[in-house]
Amino acid sequence: MGDPLKQLYEVVVQRKNNPQEGSYTCYLFEQGLNKILKKCGEECTEVVIAAKDEIESEIENEICDLLYHLTVLMVEKEIPLENIYDILKNRSKKIGNLKKMHETDHCS
């Protein structure tokens, strides 16, 4: 089994390059960037609500929906998945980079 995100990315690229009637992905590309961004925002909110409600399967499914729509956004903006992987790899190497907590005077 390969990398599921890479497979998803490749399918989305194929849909953009070879539109198919009845494809939701093609519909998003036809509607343009504003529609794609709107869907990303909606899915992000649904992840937050699912997490608040603490229903694990719903959280997982909403995360998948968000990842799908973010993938459509990446393809629309011509951002290679490898760029995202490289950034994540570099971030995972960082240790001890916590920002100092802002201290407030609760007595005033």
LINRAVEN-V612303 format. One record per residue. N is the residue number from 1. RES is the residue in one letter. PHI is phi in degrees with one decimal (999 if undefined). OMEGA is omega as a letter, one per 30 degrees, with the letter a starting at -180 (* if undefined). BURIAL is + if it has 9 or more other ideal C-beta (glycine too) atoms within 8 Angstrom, else -. Layout:
n-><N N>
res-><RES RES>
phi-><PHI PHI>
omega-><OMEGA OMEGA>
burial-><BURIAL BURIAL>
//
This chain:
n-><1 2 3 4 5 6 7 8 9 10 11 12 13 14 15 16 17 18 19 20 21 22 23 24 25 26 27 28 29 30 31 32 33 34 35 36 37 38 39 40 41 42 43 44 45 46 47 48 49 50 51 52 53 54 55 56 57 58 59 60 61 62 63 64 65 66 67 68 69 70 71 72 73 74 75 76 77 78 79 80 81 82 83 84 85 86 87 88 89 90 91 92 93 94 95 96 97 98 99 100 101 102 103 104 105 106 107 108>
res-><M G D P L K Q L Y E V V V Q R K N N P Q E G S Y T C Y L F E Q G L N K I L K K C G E E C T E V V I A A K D E I E S E I E N E I C D L L Y H L T V L M V E K E I P L E N I Y D I L K N R S K K I G N L K K M H E T D H C S>
phi-><999 -87.4 -77.7 -62.5 -68.4 -65.2 -62.5 -61.7 -56.9 -63.2 -65.0 -63.8 -59.9 -60.3 -65.3 -68.1 -79.5 -134.9 -55.0 -123.5 -60.7 85.4 -84.2 -62.9 -60.7 -63.4 -58.2 -61.3 -63.4 -64.0 -73.5 98.7 -59.9 -59.3 -66.4 -61.4 -63.8 -59.8 -66.2 -60.1 -63.2 -60.9 -67.1 -61.5 -62.1 -66.0 -63.4 -60.8 -65.3 -62.6 -65.7 -63.1 -77.9 58.6 -106.2 -53.8 -64.4 -69.9 -59.1 -59.9 -66.7 -69.2 -62.0 -62.8 -61.4 -65.2 -60.9 -60.2 -66.7 -65.4 -65.5 -59.7 -61.7 -59.5 -66.6 -59.4 -91.3 57.5 -98.6 -65.6 -57.5 -60.3 -62.0 -66.9 -60.4 -62.3 -62.5 -62.5 -61.3 -63.7 -67.3 -69.8 -82.9 -75.8 -130.2 68.7 -107.1 -67.0 -78.0 -65.3 -66.9 -76.1 -93.4 -120.6 -91.8 -79.8 -87.7 -98.2>
omega-><a l a l l l l l a l l l l a l a a a l l l a l l l l l l l a l a a l l l l a l l l a l l l l a a l l l a l l a a l l a a l l l l l l l a l l l l l a l a l l l l a l l l l l l l l l a l a l l a l l l l l a l l a a a *>
burial-><- - - - + + + + + - + + + - + + - - + - - - + - + + - + + - - - - - + + + - + + - - + + - + + - + + - - - - - - - + + - + + + - + + + + + + + + + + + + - - + - + - - + - - - - - - - - - - - - - - - - - - - - - - - ->
//
